[in-house]
Structures are given as C-alpha cells and as structure tokens.
Amino acid sequence: MVQIESLEKYFGEDKERVHVLKGISLNIPEGSLYTFLGPSGCGKTTTLRCVAGLERPERGKIAIDGNPVFASGERVYVPTNKRPIGMVFQSYAIWPHMTVFQNVAYPLTIHRRPKSEIKKRVEDVLRIVGLHGLEDRPAPKLSGGQQQRVAFARALVNEPKVLLLDEPLSNLDAKLRVQMRFEIKALQRRINITTIFVTHDQSEALAISDQIAVMHAGKLIEVGTPHQLYSRPTRKFTATFLGLTNLIEGKVIEMGGDSKPGRIETKKGILSFIPATSLGRNQAAVISIRPEHIPVHKEKPQGLDNVVEGTVKEAIFMGDAYHCQIAVGDMLLAVHTHPFLNMSPGEKVYLYLDPQSCNGLPAEPRIRKEWMKP
C-alpha cells in the first residue's frame, strides 16, 4: 500500500544543515499496522510527515496504492489534501468550540459534501470508534480517551487508504495508554486499514504492531515482526533498544550450523549460542539474552552446559517477578525470576544460559547518538 524508496531529507542550510533521513526504503503491506520505532530525533516522525506531504524530501520516491505522491526525479509532488490519507496528531487538534459531530464532520464540510452524506458517514464512523450517541457533546466535555477517539473518527471519515498516527497515546495516563493499545489494534483489524504508527515506546510497539521498522540517526536499522525483533534481533542496537537485555562479549570459536549451536569464548568460559546472523570464526561478537530467559537454580544443575555461578547483589519484588542483579565475576546480569523463588542479597546461585535463548550478534561499534553532518 505504501512504498518508500531511497528517501533523503535535510533540515537547515549551509553549515547548520542536518541530514535527517538517510536513504530510507520501505514497503508497507496493505491492511497492516506498521510501526516506526526509535529514540527521539531518529527521523521516524519526519518519515511519517513525508508520507503525509507535510515535509518535502530532497530525494527519493513515495507511492500510495501504486500512485506516486512524491518523486524527486520526475518532479512529482501531490499536496497533503490530495493524498488518500487520514492523520491523528500527538495533540489530537480537536476544535474546542465544536461538538463531537462538528469535529468529525469538518473534513467533509470543507469539501462541501451533501448534508445527508455527511450525517450518514459521521454516524457510521462514530459507531466504529464507540462514540455513537455523543454527537452533540461539546468537545471540552470529553475525557482524554474520548477526545482521542474523536481524532480517530475525523481521520477516518474521509475513508482514507492509509491512516497515519503520530504518537497518539503520549498524552494519556499510563492505565488509559494500555487500554487504548487494545482499542487501536481492534479498530485497525475491524476496518482493515493500512496504518503507520510512530512511537518511541518499545512496549507500545510490541503490543500493537504487525511489523516494526527500528530507526536510529536517520537510518533504518532493522525490520521485522515484534516476536522476531524481540527474540531474534540481528543488530545489537535493536536488542538493547527493544527491551532490557544482557550482553556478554566474546570471540567466535565455532560457527555452528543447522541445529548445532555455535560457540563463543568469553571471560566466563566457552558458551554455546544460536547465531542471529552470519558470524565468522574469530569474529568479535556478543551474546544477547533477556532477563526473563535465564532460569535461576539454588543448586548447580547437572548435565547442562552454559551454567555460570553468580552472587545475588540486589533482588526487588515487583509482584509478578523478582528483578535481580546477579554478579558473575566482574559482570552484572539482570535476571527476572518467579515471585515464589525467594532471593536474598549475598546468596550464591547458578544461572542456566540456555543456548536457544543466547542470541549471537556481531559486536558492532556503538551507534552515535548525535546527528551525522553530511
């Protein structure tokens, strides 16, 4: 539904010119909920605004449903109001002097649609978002969640082919934010509209997305399903950004293959791992393993490889688990254990680093956080 090819965008001029998007290319399938995820300033919102026509790139191509809306080589540029999109902004942009009906009807009103058509389409979309019966309610009398639904209804009333969501949950409190994740996912599935969602919140992206594009410093780092990117990322940045993980550095001594794990030499001995991408012998690498994937034993388990001895430094009870810091020599590992496994600081424990949970990644250099000048 949306094709983005070699997108380049700069802000500023001369010495202050900053390279914001660096060759972004994506294909977004029809009917999918596709998320741009990354830290603040990574270029995710700029990419969304380029799709919307609110920013004009210097180079590249953008097509929606096979029709070009921007192409630098052919000098194609379709203005925002001519693109088949609906957009929900971070601030919602609800008109405070209008009722719910007037807010939602506004895009149809300015295009001078017949009153009968406006009434039917507004009623239909309010029913979809769960606001039927509130047509005459003044906008300021709505709760935060209801105002957000008005913004969704207004974005959908023109029956767009693509829905663009720019951090729409950031203004809600934590409990409502979790609830709205389910509502957005259910709404998107119900109407089967291609949706691009922008967020810096990893848990939000994992909860609602069909596909996630991880971005950093104007570049596309990695694309995959939430399960793929969380369980088997191919880049160290993805592993560390998408949730808490432990990184164990070492050098590859055996590649492995098919069902046979590879082996890596670390300060804590030789550990088996599953490579997430191709790694060469003697290559510097890291093992990434999530805290919840490390079983803790009070006695040393027999017949298992990848067992390391450690000492509990801290154990914080979080209700659903103990969040522990366990010292393994000079290395500190984060471990989440069952809430009934009582953990005490100073206690000796044994950690089983299951090779299937040990994700082998290249030891790539740290990605710079600041923008790279062209």
C-alpha positions, -999 to 999 in steps of 0.1 A, spaced: 0 0 0 29 24 8 62 23 -10 91 45 2 123 44 -18 157 60 -10 142 89 9 166 117 18 157 147 39 178 177 53 169 204 77 187 238 79 211 253 54 249 256 48 269 248 79 238 242 100 224 216 75 215 184 92 210 151 74 177 138 89 167 109 66 195 88 50 182 66 23 150 52 39 134 24 18 103 5 30 73 -14 16 43 -14 38 17 -41 31 -20 -34 26 -40 -38 58 -10 -39 81 -3 -20 113 33 -8 106 53 10 133 82 33 131 101 29 163 132 46 176 146 72 201 137 109 199 153 125 169 158 93 149 137 105 119 105 85 125 81 114 126 99 131 97 93 100 76 56 100 86 53 137 77 69 130 43 43 103 36 16 128 47 31 156 25 38 179 54 75 177 47 91 177 13 122 154 9 152 163 -12 154 129 -29 135 96 -32 101 83 -41 68 77 -22 38 59 -37 4 52 -21 -16 23 -35 7 23 -66 2 60 -73 33 83 -68 27 112 -44 64 122 -44 92 115 -69 122 138 -70 134 126 -104 101 131 -121 93 163 -101 61 147 -87 46 163 -56 10 157 -46 -2 181 -18 -14 168 15 -51 174 8 -49 154 -24 -33 123 -8 -56 94 3 -46 96 40 -60 104 74 -38 116 102 -41 117 140 -16 141 156 0 139 190 -21 168 203 -53 154 187 -61 190 174 -97 189 185 -117 221 179 -129 231 214 -157 253 202 -173 224 182 -194 194 192 -183 159 185 -203 158 153 -189 191 140 -153 180 147 -157 147 129 -177 162 100 -152 190 94 -132 173 66 -165 166 48 -179 201 54 -149 219 39 -152 197 8 -189 207 6 -203 171 7 -241 168 8 -256 171 43 -272 136 40 -239 121 32 -221 139 60 -247 127 85 -245 91 75 -207 89 73 -202 107 106 -228 84 123 -211 53 108 -176 63 119 -187 73 154 -203 39 158 -170 23 147 -149 42 173 -175 37 201 -188 73 203 -223 68 189 -248 88 210 -223 116 218 -227 136 186 -239 167 204 -214 166 233 -191 197 234 -155 186 227 -141 201 260 -166 179 280 -149 147 267 -123 126 286 -88 122 271 -96 88 257 -128 101 241 -110 131 226 -86 107 210 -114 87 195 -129 119 180 -95 125 164 -96 89 150 -131 93 137 -122 126 120 -92 109 104 -114 80 91 -145 99 79 -130 106 45 -124 68 40 -86 71 35 -65 43 22 -38 50 48 -41 61 85 -11 79 100 -7 80 138 19 103 153 25 92 189 -13 93 196 -10 78 231 17 100 246 -8 125 262 -27 98 281 -21 85 316 -4 51 319 -35 30 326 -55 46 297 -25 42 274 -25 4 279 -63 3 273 -60 23 241 -34 -1 227 -60 -28 226 -86 -4 211 -63 8 184 -54 -28 174 -90 -39 175 -101 -9 154 -74 -14 128 -83 -50 124 -120 -43 122 -117 -18 94 -86 -34 78 -70 -1 70 -32 3 64 -19 21 94 15 37 101 21 42 138 50 63 152 63 58 187 94 58 209 77 34 234 90 -1 229 62 -19 248 37 1 228 53 -10 195 54 -47 206 18 -47 217 1 -34 186 23 -39 156 23 -63 127 57 -51 116 82 -28 133 108 -6 115 136 3 140 152 36 132 182 55 146 200 86 135 181 89 102 187 53 92 166 22 90 183 -3 114 161 -34 111 126 -45 101 106 -75 115 76 -87 134 75 -79 172 84 -115 180 113 -116 156 128 -83 167 125 -92 204 136 -128 203 160 -129 174 172 -94 165 201 -93 141 216 -60 153 229 -51 188 211 -17 187 177 -35 182 184 -59 211 193 -32 235 166 -7 225 137 -32 223 136 -41 259 161 -50 286 188 -75 277 222 -87 289 252 -85 266 281 -109 270 311 -101 249 335 -127 234 350 -142 202 335 -168 180 355 -201 181 329 -223 164 303 -213 138 277 -240 143 250 -246 117 216 -260 111 205 -273 146 240 -272 160 248 -241 182 279 -221 177 304 -215 205 319 -182 218 348 -177 241 340 -152 269 355 -142 302 332 -166 319 343 -196 297 330 -210 265 293 -206 259 270 -221 232 247 -198 213 224 -195 183 237 -170 157 210 -145 146 231 -136 116 262 -149 99 293 -148 121 329 -157 112 354 -177 132 375 -154 155 350 -126 149 342 -103 179 306 -110 189 281 -106 217 255 -129 232 222 -112 239 199 -129 265 168 -114 280 165 -113 318 133 -134 318 150 -162 298 176 -170 325 165 -198 349 180 -195 384 190 -226 405 199 -227 441 219 -259 435 242 -265 405 222 -283 378 237 -315 364 241 -324 328 237 -289 314 262 -267 296 262 -229 297 258 -228 335 276 -200 354 279 -193 391 269 -159 405 260 -140 436 228 -121 442 236 -83 446 200 -70 446 165 -85 445 135 -63 441 100 -78 444 78 -65 416 47 -86 422 49 -108 391 86 -114 395 118 -107 413 140 -83 394 175 -93 403 211 -81 397 234 -111 398 272 -107 398 291 -132 377 327 -123 384 330 -86 373 299 -88 351 264 -79 364 235 -97 348 198 -87 350 176 -117 358 138 -119 363 127 -148 384 95 -164 396 79 -144 425 79 -175 447 116 -180 444 128 -160 473 161 -143 465 184 -128 491 214 -104 486 247 -123 490 232 -157 481 251 -180 457 231 -191 427 236 -208 394 223 -194 361 214 -215 331 221 -196 299 200 -218 275 218 -218 241 183 -214 224 179 -181 243 215 -169 237 213 -147 206 247 -143 188 252 -109 173 281 -90 157 299 -67 182 292 -37 161 306 -3 173 284 19 194 260 39 172 264 76 176 235 94 192 241 128 176 232 136 140 259 130 114 266 160 93 267 153 56 
